[in-house]
Amino acid sequence: EEFERRAVGGNDPPFPVWWEIEIGQHLDAVVFVQALEASGCRIGSSALTVLSQLTLSTERKIFKLVVRSVEGLGFTKSTSRKEIYERARALGLELCPPEVGPQLRLDYHSDLSSEGFHIAMEGFGGFDRTLGGFYVEHDEFGRRLGTDGEHPDYVWRLESRWVFVLP
């Protein structure tokens, strides 16, 4: 895909917008969960816990999203979340507000099985201190909102794809 093949460098054109998303559409976590379930989305237990504790935006805001693989950020080997975020920021990308993950899962209806995106965001720590962020996927069972790990020693494969916000 084009966004995965672009070279990383100072003279590159701006990152292509992959998706636009509007947050602030759900003022209550219960209503948000109901909307996800009504759309046929499965919600992992950790994602449900985190979503129920999120402070949702009271203002509607539109974000332009960019998808980059670890390799597409210029890495040649698996690397840590911290290094991924540092490189993305150096390239002019920003982390997503947490609400982007559930809203993306609600809005994005791909038929591609085995497709998944890590939402680049500040980790929520979680009840066991290992929850890093939301993960949006489509697997053999359909669309799902989950969470990914945040173990400090974990490294992400080159093909792992991350969603960032354009400033």
WORA-V214989 format. One record per backbone hydrogen bond with DSSP energy under -0.5 kcal/mol. NH is the residue of the N-H (numbers start at 1). CO is the residue of the C=O. If there is no record, write none. Layout:
nh-><NH:NH>
co-><CO:CO>
//
This chain:
nh-><4:5:5:6:9:12:18:19:21:23:23:27:32:33:34:35:36:37:38:39:40:41:42:44:48:49:50:51:52:53:53:54:54:56:61:63:65:65:66:68:70:70:71:73:73:74:75:79:84:85:86:87:88:89:90:91:92:93:94:96:100:101:102:103:104:105:106:107:108:109:110:113:114:115:115:117:118:119:120:120:121:125:126:129:131:132:132:133:135:136:137:137:138:139:142:144:145:146:146:148:150:154:156:160:162:163:164:164:165:166:167>
co-><1:1:2:2:7:9:65:65:63:21:61:25:28:29:30:31:32:33:34:35:37:36:143:145:44:45:46:47:48:49:50:50:51:54:23:21:19:63:164:162:158:160:158:69:70:71:70:156:80:81:82:83:84:85:86:87:89:88:165:120:97:98:98:99:100:101:102:103:104:107:108:111:138:112:138:136:161:134:118:163:119:131:124:126:125:130:148:148:146:117:135:144:115:142:139:137:42:135:144:133:130:151:79:157:68:118:66:162:94:64:92>
//
